């Protein structure tokens, strides 16, 4: 059974996924960021970003950070 992210933040073609990792004594959150693109009729994902993507990546990471702080009880 594939794992699903705890939360997703999407701005245009940039997708930040927040994953919860449960440890013995604590919960940890990890963030992955991908850029969506089309290859013919198929949607693909890439972890490479061009200069024009970076402001959106930064914004998505900032929102992910805020979400983690809110839900991690800090």
PDB file of N, CA, C and O in Angstrom:
ATOM      1  N   UNK A   1       0.844  -1.182   0.000  1.00  0.00           N
ATOM      2  CA  UNK A   1       0.000   0.000   0.000  1.00  0.00           C
ATOM      3  C   UNK A   1       0.887   1.243   0.000  1.00  0.00           C
ATOM      4  O   UNK A   1       1.678   1.422   0.926  1.00  0.00           O
ATOM      5  N   UNK A   2       0.780   2.102  -1.007  1.00  0.00           N
ATOM      6  CA  UNK A   2       1.638   3.286  -1.062  1.00  0.00           C
ATOM      7  C   UNK A   2       1.251   4.294   0.014  1.00  0.00           C
ATOM      8  O   UNK A   2       0.082   4.462   0.361  1.00  0.00           O
ATOM      9  N   UNK A   3       2.262   4.941   0.514  1.00  0.00           N
ATOM     10  CA  UNK A   3       2.028   5.988   1.502  1.00  0.00           C
ATOM     11  C   UNK A   3       1.465   7.219   0.812  1.00  0.00           C
ATOM     12  O   UNK A   3       1.729   7.470  -0.364  1.00  0.00           O
ATOM     13  N   UNK A   4       0.695   7.970   1.554  1.00  0.00           N
ATOM     14  CA  UNK A   4       0.183   9.240   1.033  1.00  0.00           C
ATOM     15  C   UNK A   4       0.724  10.361   1.903  1.00  0.00           C
ATOM     16  O   UNK A   4       0.926  10.176   3.103  1.00  0.00           O
ATOM     17  N   UNK A   5       0.960  11.520   1.309  1.00  0.00           N
ATOM     18  CA  UNK A   5       1.466  12.634   2.101  1.00  0.00           C
ATOM     19  C   UNK A   5       0.429  13.093   3.119  1.00  0.00           C
ATOM     20  O   UNK A   5      -0.776  12.930   2.925  1.00  0.00           O
ATOM     21  N   UNK A   6       0.926  13.667   4.203  1.00  0.00           N
ATOM     22  CA  UNK A   6       0.065  14.217   5.240  1.00  0.00           C
ATOM     23  C   UNK A   6      -0.642  15.470   4.737  1.00  0.00           C
ATOM     24  O   UNK A   6      -1.795  15.722   5.087  1.00  0.00           O
ATOM     25  N   UNK A   7       0.054  16.257   3.913  1.00  0.00           N
ATOM     26  CA  UNK A   7      -0.511  17.507   3.397  1.00  0.00           C
ATOM     27  C   UNK A   7       0.189  17.848   2.084  1.00  0.00           C
ATOM     28  O   UNK A   7       1.363  17.526   1.899  1.00  0.00           O
ATOM     29  N   UNK A   8      -0.532  18.499   1.176  1.00  0.00           N
ATOM     30  CA  UNK A   8       0.038  18.959  -0.089  1.00  0.00           C
ATOM     31  C   UNK A   8      -0.240  20.441  -0.268  1.00  0.00           C
ATOM     32  O   UNK A   8      -1.315  20.940   0.066  1.00  0.00           O
ATOM     33  N   UNK A   9       0.755  21.127  -0.801  1.00  0.00           N
ATOM     34  CA  UNK A   9       0.617  22.551  -1.125  1.00  0.00           C
ATOM     35  C   UNK A   9       0.986  22.684  -2.594  1.00  0.00           C
ATOM     36  O   UNK A   9       2.072  22.284  -3.012  1.00  0.00           O
ATOM     37  N   UNK A  10       0.064  23.253  -3.378  1.00  0.00           N
ATOM     38  CA  UNK A  10       0.320  23.372  -4.813  1.00  0.00           C
ATOM     39  C   UNK A  10       0.105  24.810  -5.268  1.00  0.00           C
ATOM     40  O   UNK A  10      -0.906  25.440  -4.958  1.00  0.00           O
ATOM     41  N   UNK A  11       1.084  25.304  -6.009  1.00  0.00           N
ATOM     42  CA  UNK A  11       1.002  26.616  -6.663  1.00  0.00           C
ATOM     43  C   UNK A  11       1.384  26.411  -8.111  1.00  0.00           C
ATOM     44  O   UNK A  11       2.552  26.179  -8.422  1.00  0.00           O
ATOM     45  N   UNK A  12       0.412  26.493  -8.998  1.00  0.00           N
ATOM     46  CA  UNK A  12       0.682  26.254 -10.412  1.00  0.00           C
ATOM     47  C   UNK A  12       1.207  24.845 -10.607  1.00  0.00           C
ATOM     48  O   UNK A  12       0.541  23.873 -10.251  1.00  0.00           O
ATOM     49  N   UNK A  13       2.401  24.733 -11.172  1.00  0.00           N
ATOM     50  CA  UNK A  13       2.991  23.429 -11.446  1.00  0.00           C
ATOM     51  C   UNK A  13       3.957  22.968 -10.352  1.00  0.00           C
ATOM     52  O   UNK A  13       4.585  21.917 -10.484  1.00  0.00           O
ATOM     53  N   UNK A  14       4.077  23.745  -9.280  1.00  0.00           N
ATOM     54  CA  UNK A  14       4.964  23.386  -8.169  1.00  0.00           C
ATOM     55  C   UNK A  14       4.136  22.724  -7.073  1.00  0.00           C
ATOM     56  O   UNK A  14       3.100  23.241  -6.654  1.00  0.00           O
ATOM     57  N   UNK A  15       4.618  21.561  -6.616  1.00  0.00           N
ATOM     58  CA  UNK A  15       3.906  20.776  -5.615  1.00  0.00           C
ATOM     59  C   UNK A  15       4.840  20.447  -4.463  1.00  0.00           C
ATOM     60  O   UNK A  15       5.869  19.798  -4.648  1.00  0.00           O
ATOM     61  N   UNK A  16       4.468  20.903  -3.262  1.00  0.00           N
ATOM     62  CA  UNK A  16       5.218  20.566  -2.044  1.00  0.00           C
ATOM     63  C   UNK A  16       4.378  19.562  -1.261  1.00  0.00           C
ATOM     64  O   UNK A  16       3.209  19.805  -0.963  1.00  0.00           O
ATOM     65  N   UNK A  17       4.995  18.438  -0.938  1.00  0.00           N
ATOM     66  CA  UNK A  17       4.305  17.404  -0.162  1.00  0.00           C
ATOM     67  C   UNK A  17       4.966  17.293   1.206  1.00  0.00           C
ATOM     68  O   UNK A  17       6.190  17.264   1.324  1.00  0.00           O
ATOM     69  N   UNK A  18       4.127  17.233   2.232  1.00  0.00           N
ATOM     70  CA  UNK A  18       4.612  17.086   3.600  1.00  0.00           C
ATOM     71  C   UNK A  18       4.320  15.661   4.045  1.00  0.00           C
ATOM     72  O   UNK A  18       3.187  15.186   3.960  1.00  0.00           O
ATOM     73  N   UNK A  19       5.349  14.997   4.515  1.00  0.00           N
ATOM     74  CA  UNK A  19       5.263  13.600   4.943  1.00  0.00           C
ATOM     75  C   UNK A  19       5.516  13.526   6.440  1.00  0.00           C
ATOM     76  O   UNK A  19       6.421  14.178   6.960  1.00  0.00           O
ATOM     77  N   UNK A  20       4.718  12.737   7.120  1.00  0.00           N
ATOM     78  CA  UNK A  20       4.902  12.533   8.554  1.00  0.00           C
ATOM     79  C   UNK A  20       5.683  11.239   8.771  1.00  0.00           C
ATOM     80  O   UNK A  20       5.357  10.191   8.215  1.00  0.00           O
ATOM     81  N   UNK A  21       6.717  11.346   9.593  1.00  0.00           N
ATOM     82  CA  UNK A  21       7.499  10.176   9.969  1.00  0.00           C
ATOM     83  C   UNK A  21       7.378  10.007  11.479  1.00  0.00           C
ATOM     84  O   UNK A  21       7.809  10.864  12.250  1.00  0.00           O
ATOM     85  N   UNK A  22       6.795   8.905  11.880  1.00  0.00           N
ATOM     86  CA  UNK A  22       6.613   8.645  13.308  1.00  0.00           C
ATOM     87  C   UNK A  22       7.826   7.895  13.838  1.00  0.00           C
ATOM     88  O   UNK A  22       8.160   6.815  13.352  1.00  0.00           O
ATOM     89  N   UNK A  23       8.470   8.463  14.818  1.00  0.00           N
ATOM     90  CA  UNK A  23       9.596   7.817  15.486  1.00  0.00           C
ATOM     91  C   UNK A  23       9.128   7.341  16.852  1.00  0.00           C
ATOM     92  O   UNK A  23       7.996   7.616  17.249  1.00  0.00           O
ATOM     93  N   UNK A  24       9.974   6.642  17.562  1.00  0.00           N
ATOM     94  CA  UNK A  24       9.597   6.110  18.871  1.00  0.00           C
ATOM     95  C   UNK A  24       9.122   7.202  19.820  1.00  0.00           C
ATOM     96  O   UNK A  24       8.109   7.042  20.500  1.00  0.00           O
ATOM     97  N   UNK A  25       9.851   8.305  19.865  1.00  0.00           N
ATOM     98  CA  UNK A  25       9.533   9.351  20.840  1.00  0.00           C
ATOM     99  C   UNK A  25       9.036  10.649  20.223  1.00  0.00           C
ATOM    100  O   UNK A  25       8.655  11.569  20.947  1.00  0.00           O
ATOM    101  N   UNK A  26       9.035  10.738  18.910  1.00  0.00           N
ATOM    102  CA  UNK A  26       8.626  12.009  18.296  1.00  0.00           C
ATOM    103  C   UNK A  26       8.084  11.817  16.890  1.00  0.00           C
ATOM    104  O   UNK A  26       8.296  10.787  16.250  1.00  0.00           O
ATOM    105  N   UNK A  27       7.384  12.835  16.436  1.00  0.00           N
ATOM    106  CA  UNK A  27       6.908  12.887  15.057  1.00  0.00           C
ATOM    107  C   UNK A  27       7.784  13.879  14.310  1.00  0.00           C
ATOM    108  O   UNK A  27       8.061  14.976  14.796  1.00  0.00           O
ATOM    109  N   UNK A  28       8.213  13.478  13.124  1.00  0.00           N
ATOM    110  CA  UNK A  28       9.058  14.328  12.295  1.00  0.00           C
ATOM    111  C   UNK A  28       8.356  14.545  10.968  1.00  0.00           C
ATOM    112  O   UNK A  28       7.685  13.647  10.459  1.00  0.00           O
ATOM    113  N   UNK A  29       8.510  15.746  10.406  1.00  0.00           N
ATOM    114  CA  UNK A  29       7.929  16.055   9.111  1.00  0.00           C
ATOM    115  C   UNK A  29       9.044  16.284   8.097  1.00  0.00           C
ATOM    116  O   UNK A  29      10.063  16.905   8.400  1.00  0.00           O
ATOM    117  N   UNK A  30       8.828  15.768   6.880  1.00  0.00           N
ATOM    118  CA  UNK A  30       9.785  15.901   5.783  1.00  0.00           C
ATOM    119  C   UNK A  30       9.027  16.471   4.590  1.00  0.00           C
ATOM    120  O   UNK A  30       7.864  16.132   4.370  1.00  0.00           O
ATOM    121  N   UNK A  31       9.685  17.335   3.821  1.00  0.00           N
ATOM    122  CA  UNK A  31       9.045  17.988   2.679  1.00  0.00           C
ATOM    123  C   UNK A  31       9.765  17.590   1.384  1.00  0.00           C
ATOM    124  O   UNK A  31      10.993  17.608   1.310  1.00  0.00           O
ATOM    125  N   UNK A  32       8.977  17.231   0.372  1.00  0.00           N
ATOM    126  CA  UNK A  32       9.515  17.021  -0.968  1.00  0.00           C
ATOM    127  C   UNK A  32       8.854  18.039  -1.897  1.00  0.00           C
ATOM    128  O   UNK A  32       7.682  18.378  -1.732  1.00  0.00           O
ATOM    129  N   UNK A  33       9.621  18.520  -2.870  1.00  0.00           N
ATOM    130  CA  UNK A  33       9.102  19.511  -3.828  1.00  0.00           C
ATOM    131  C   UNK A  33       9.335  18.984  -5.233  1.00  0.00           C
ATOM    132  O   UNK A  33      10.430  18.526  -5.560  1.00  0.00           O
ATOM    133  N   UNK A  34       8.303  19.050  -6.061  1.00  0.00           N
ATOM    134  CA  UNK A  34       8.414  18.622  -7.447  1.00  0.00           C
ATOM    135  C   UNK A  34       7.756  19.651  -8.361  1.00  0.00           C
ATOM    136  O   UNK A  34       6.920  20.451  -7.939  1.00  0.00           O
ATOM    137  N   UNK A  35       8.164  19.601  -9.626  1.00  0.00           N
ATOM    138  CA  UNK A  35       7.546  20.428 -10.661  1.00  0.00           C
ATOM    139  C   UNK A  35       6.828  19.490 -11.613  1.00  0.00           C
ATOM    140  O   UNK A  35       7.418  18.530 -12.109  1.00  0.00           O
ATOM    141  N   UNK A  36       5.572  19.760 -11.866  1.00  0.00           N
ATOM    142  CA  UNK A  36       4.778  18.952 -12.780  1.00  0.00           C
ATOM    143  C   UNK A  36       4.984  19.449 -14.209  1.00  0.00           C
ATOM    144  O   UNK A  36       5.135  20.648 -14.445  1.00  0.00           O
ATOM    145  N   UNK A  37       4.988  18.505 -15.164  1.00  0.00           N
ATOM    146  CA  UNK A  37       5.083  18.884 -16.571  1.00  0.00           C
ATOM    147  C   UNK A  37       4.430  17.797 -17.411  1.00  0.00           C
ATOM    148  O   UNK A  37       4.247  16.665 -16.964  1.00  0.00           O
ATOM    149  N   UNK A  38       4.088  18.163 -18.622  1.00  0.00           N
ATOM    150  CA  UNK A  38       3.472  17.200 -19.543  1.00  0.00           C
ATOM    151  C   UNK A  38       4.495  16.696 -20.537  1.00  0.00           C
ATOM    152  O   UNK A  38       5.304  17.452 -21.075  1.00  0.00           O
ATOM    153  N   UNK A  39       4.434  15.408 -20.761  1.00  0.00           N
ATOM    154  CA  UNK A  39       5.235  14.767 -21.792  1.00  0.00           C
ATOM    155  C   UNK A  39       4.231  14.086 -22.716  1.00  0.00           C
ATOM    156  O   UNK A  39       3.805  12.959 -22.462  1.00  0.00           O
ATOM    157  N   UNK A  40       3.861  14.771 -23.779  1.00  0.00           N
ATOM    158  CA  UNK A  40       2.778  14.280 -24.637  1.00  0.00           C
ATOM    159  C   UNK A  40       1.468  14.408 -23.879  1.00  0.00           C
ATOM    160  O   UNK A  40       1.087  15.509 -23.482  1.00  0.00           O
ATOM    161  N   UNK A  41       0.780  13.307 -23.677  1.00  0.00           N
ATOM    162  CA  UNK A  41      -0.484  13.341 -22.941  1.00  0.00           C
ATOM    163  C   UNK A  41      -0.316  12.906 -21.484  1.00  0.00           C
ATOM    164  O   UNK A  41      -1.286  12.890 -20.725  1.00  0.00           O
ATOM    165  N   UNK A  42       0.910  12.555 -21.093  1.00  0.00           N
ATOM    166  CA  UNK A  42       1.175  12.080 -19.731  1.00  0.00           C
ATOM    167  C   UNK A  42       1.723  13.191 -18.845  1.00  0.00           C
ATOM    168  O   UNK A  42       2.541  13.997 -19.288  1.00  0.00           O
ATOM    169  N   UNK A  43       1.274  13.233 -17.596  1.00  0.00           N
ATOM    170  CA  UNK A  43       1.818  14.153 -16.607  1.00  0.00           C
ATOM    171  C   UNK A  43       2.987  13.477 -15.907  1.00  0.00           C
ATOM    172  O   UNK A  43       2.884  12.320 -15.498  1.00  0.00           O
ATOM    173  N   UNK A  44       4.088  14.187 -15.768  1.00  0.00           N
ATOM    174  CA  UNK A  44       5.303  13.695 -15.118  1.00  0.00           C
ATOM    175  C   UNK A  44       5.690  14.656 -13.998  1.00  0.00           C
ATOM    176  O   UNK A  44       5.120  15.738 -13.858  1.00  0.00           O
ATOM    177  N   UNK A  45       6.676  14.233 -13.203  1.00  0.00           N
ATOM    178  CA  UNK A  45       7.195  15.069 -12.127  1.00  0.00           C
ATOM    179  C   UNK A  45       8.712  15.153 -12.232  1.00  0.00           C
ATOM    180  O   UNK A  45       9.373  14.194 -12.631  1.00  0.00           O
ATOM    181  N   UNK A  46       9.252  16.309 -11.870  1.00  0.00           N
ATOM    182  CA  UNK A  46      10.690  16.509 -11.899  1.00  0.00           C
ATOM    183  C   UNK A  46      11.122  17.197 -10.605  1.00  0.00           C
ATOM    184  O   UNK A  46      10.362  17.958 -10.006  1.00  0.00           O
ATOM    185  N   UNK A  47      12.344  16.919 -10.190  1.00  0.00           N
ATOM    186  CA  UNK A  47      12.911  17.614  -9.031  1.00  0.00           C
ATOM    187  C   UNK A  47      13.897  18.688  -9.476  1.00  0.00           C
ATOM    188  O   UNK A  47      14.665  19.205  -8.665  1.00  0.00           O
ATOM    189  N   UNK A  48      13.877  19.019 -10.742  1.00  0.00           N
ATOM    190  CA  UNK A  48      14.730  20.084 -11.283  1.00  0.00           C
ATOM    191  C   UNK A  48      13.870  21.316 -11.533  1.00  0.00           C
ATOM    192  O   UNK A  48      12.724  21.223 -11.975  1.00  0.00           O
ATOM    193  N   UNK A  49      14.461  22.476 -11.235  1.00  0.00           N
ATOM    194  CA  UNK A  49      13.720  23.727 -11.337  1.00  0.00           C
ATOM    195  C   UNK A  49      14.530  24.756 -12.108  1.00  0.00           C
ATOM    196  O   UNK A  49      15.745  24.866 -11.945  1.00  0.00           O
ATOM    197  N   UNK A  50      13.832  25.505 -12.952  1.00  0.00           N
ATOM    198  CA  UNK A  50      14.469  26.593 -13.669  1.00  0.00           C
ATOM    199  C   UNK A  50      14.418  27.870 -12.843  1.00  0.00           C
ATOM    200  O   UNK A  50      13.737  27.915 -11.818  1.00  0.00           O
ATOM    201  N   UNK A  51      15.127  28.905 -13.272  1.00  0.00           N
ATOM    202  CA  UNK A  51      15.150  30.164 -12.535  1.00  0.00           C
ATOM    203  C   UNK A  51      13.754  30.752 -12.302  1.00  0.00           C
ATOM    204  O   UNK A  51      13.502  31.352 -11.257  1.00  0.00           O
ATOM    205  N   UNK A  52      12.853  30.583 -13.265  1.00  0.00           N
ATOM    206  CA  UNK A  52      11.509  31.135 -13.117  1.00  0.00           C
ATOM    207  C   UNK A  52      10.670  30.354 -12.104  1.00  0.00           C
ATOM    208  O   UNK A  52       9.675  30.871 -11.597  1.00  0.00           O
ATOM    209  N   UNK A  53      11.063  29.117 -11.806  1.00  0.00           N
ATOM    210  CA  UNK A  53      10.341  28.304 -10.824  1.00  0.00           C
ATOM    211  C   UNK A  53      10.708  28.661  -9.390  1.00  0.00           C
ATOM    212  O   UNK A  53       9.910  28.443  -8.478  1.00  0.00           O
ATOM    213  N   UNK A  54      11.892  29.202  -9.177  1.00  0.00           N
ATOM    214  CA  UNK A  54      12.417  29.351  -7.818  1.00  0.00           C
ATOM    215  C   UNK A  54      11.580  30.228  -6.893  1.00  0.00           C
ATOM    216  O   UNK A  54      11.432  29.871  -5.725  1.00  0.00           O
ATOM    217  N   UNK A  55      11.022  31.355  -7.341  1.00  0.00           N
ATOM    218  CA  UNK A  55      10.161  32.116  -6.416  1.00  0.00           C
ATOM    219  C   UNK A  55       8.941  31.314  -5.956  1.00  0.00           C
ATOM    220  O   UNK A  55       8.525  31.429  -4.803  1.00  0.00           O
ATOM    221  N   UNK A  56       8.374  30.513  -6.842  1.00  0.00           N
ATOM    222  CA  UNK A  56       7.219  29.694  -6.469  1.00  0.00           C
ATOM    223  C   UNK A  56       7.635  28.564  -5.535  1.00  0.00           C
ATOM    224  O   UNK A  56       6.907  28.236  -4.598  1.00  0.00           O
ATOM    225  N   UNK A  57       8.799  27.966  -5.781  1.00  0.00           N
ATOM    226  CA  UNK A  57       9.319  26.936  -4.885  1.00  0.00           C
ATOM    227  C   UNK A  57       9.526  27.519  -3.499  1.00  0.00           C
ATOM    228  O   UNK A  57       9.147  26.908  -2.500  1.00  0.00           O
ATOM    229  N   UNK A  58      10.121  28.690  -3.436  1.00  0.00           N
ATOM    230  CA  UNK A  58      10.348  29.362  -2.152  1.00  0.00           C
ATOM    231  C   UNK A  58       9.035  29.610  -1.429  1.00  0.00           C
ATOM    232  O   UNK A  58       8.935  29.376  -0.224  1.00  0.00           O
ATOM    233  N   UNK A  59       8.039  30.076  -2.147  1.00  0.00           N
ATOM    234  CA  UNK A  59       6.729  30.350  -1.554  1.00  0.00           C
ATOM    235  C   UNK A  59       6.086  29.068  -1.033  1.00  0.00           C
ATOM    236  O   UNK A  59       5.529  29.061   0.064  1.00  0.00           O
ATOM    237  N   UNK A  60       6.155  27.983  -1.805  1.00  0.00           N
ATOM    238  CA  UNK A  60       5.584  26.702  -1.380  1.00  0.00           C
ATOM    239  C   UNK A  60       6.306  26.162  -0.147  1.00  0.00           C
ATOM    240  O   UNK A  60       5.669  25.618   0.755  1.00  0.00           O
ATOM    241  N   UNK A  61       7.638  26.311  -0.104  1.00  0.00           N
ATOM    242  CA  UNK A  61       8.398  25.855   1.062  1.00  0.00           C
ATOM    243  C   UNK A  61       8.070  26.678   2.300  1.00  0.00           C
ATOM    244  O   UNK A  61       8.002  26.141   3.406  1.00  0.00           O
ATOM    245  N   UNK A  62       7.866  27.975   2.118  1.00  0.00           N
ATOM    246  CA  UNK A  62       7.479  28.823   3.244  1.00  0.00           C
ATOM    247  C   UNK A  62       6.123  28.393   3.800  1.00  0.00           C
ATOM    248  O   UNK A  62       5.945  28.326   5.016  1.00  0.00           O
ATOM    249  N   UNK A  63       5.175  28.104   2.924  1.00  0.00           N
ATOM    250  CA  UNK A  63       3.856  27.630   3.357  1.00  0.00           C
ATOM    251  C   UNK A  63       3.963  26.265   4.036  1.00  0.00           C
ATOM    252  O   UNK A  63       3.261  26.006   5.013  1.00  0.00           O
ATOM    253  N   UNK A  64       4.827  25.398   3.531  1.00  0.00           N
ATOM    254  CA  UNK A  64       5.030  24.087   4.154  1.00  0.00           C
ATOM    255  C   UNK A  64       5.624  24.250   5.551  1.00  0.00           C
ATOM    256  O   UNK A  64       5.220  23.561   6.488  1.00  0.00           O
ATOM    257  N   UNK A  65       6.573  25.154   5.683  1.00  0.00           N
ATOM    258  CA  UNK A  65       7.182  25.423   6.990  1.00  0.00           C
ATOM    259  C   UNK A  65       6.140  25.923   7.986  1.00  0.00           C
ATOM    260  O   UNK A  65       6.115  25.484   9.136  1.00  0.00           O
ATOM    261  N   UNK A  66       5.289  26.833   7.551  1.00  0.00           N
ATOM    262  CA  UNK A  66       4.223  27.361   8.408  1.00  0.00           C
ATOM    263  C   UNK A  66       3.265  26.247   8.809  1.00  0.00           C
ATOM    264  O   UNK A  66       2.862  26.170   9.970  1.00  0.00           O
ATOM    265  N   UNK A  67       2.894  25.381   7.866  1.00  0.00           N
ATOM    266  CA  UNK A  67       1.982  24.282   8.171  1.00  0.00           C
ATOM    267  C   UNK A  67       2.601  23.341   9.208  1.00  0.00           C
ATOM    268  O   UNK A  67       1.930  22.918  10.149  1.00  0.00           O
ATOM    269  N   UNK A  68       3.876  23.019   9.030  1.00  0.00           N
ATOM    270  CA  UNK A  68       4.551  22.112   9.966  1.00  0.00           C
ATOM    271  C   UNK A  68       4.598  22.721  11.363  1.00  0.00           C
ATOM    272  O   UNK A  68       4.310  22.035  12.344  1.00  0.00           O
ATOM    273  N   UNK A  69       4.955  23.986  11.465  1.00  0.00           N
ATOM    274  CA  UNK A  69       5.009  24.628  12.779  1.00  0.00           C
ATOM    275  C   UNK A  69       3.634  24.627  13.457  1.00  0.00           C
ATOM    276  O   UNK A  69       3.534  24.428  14.668  1.00  0.00           O
ATOM    277  N   UNK A  70       2.592  24.847  12.679  1.00  0.00           N
ATOM    278  CA  UNK A  70       1.237  24.859  13.229  1.00  0.00           C
ATOM    279  C   UNK A  70       0.807  23.476  13.712  1.00  0.00           C
ATOM    280  O   UNK A  70       0.152  23.356  14.747  1.00  0.00           O
ATOM    281  N   UNK A  71       1.166  22.443  12.974  1.00  0.00           N
ATOM    282  CA  UNK A  71       0.681  21.096  13.283  1.00  0.00           C
ATOM    283  C   UNK A  71       1.650  20.270  14.132  1.00  0.00           C
ATOM    284  O   UNK A  71       1.287  19.198  14.615  1.00  0.00           O
ATOM    285  N   UNK A  72       2.858  20.752  14.315  1.00  0.00           N
ATOM    286  CA  UNK A  72       3.833  20.016  15.126  1.00  0.00           C
ATOM    287  C   UNK A  72       3.749  20.414  16.590  1.00  0.00           C
ATOM    288  O   UNK A  72       4.466  19.867  17.426  1.00  0.00           O
ATOM    289  N   UNK A  73       2.878  21.362  16.902  1.00  0.00           N
ATOM    290  CA  UNK A  73       2.704  21.770  18.291  1.00  0.00           C
ATOM    291  C   UNK A  73       3.836  22.617  18.838  1.00  0.00           C
ATOM    292  O   UNK A  73       4.099  22.619  20.041  1.00  0.00           O
ATOM    293  N   UNK A  74       4.502  23.335  17.951  1.00  0.00           N
ATOM    294  CA  UNK A  74       5.609  24.199  18.394  1.00  0.00           C
ATOM    295  C   UNK A  74       5.129  25.604  18.608  1.00  0.00           C
ATOM    296  O   UNK A  74       5.916  26.475  18.981  1.00  0.00           O
TER     297      UNK A  74
END
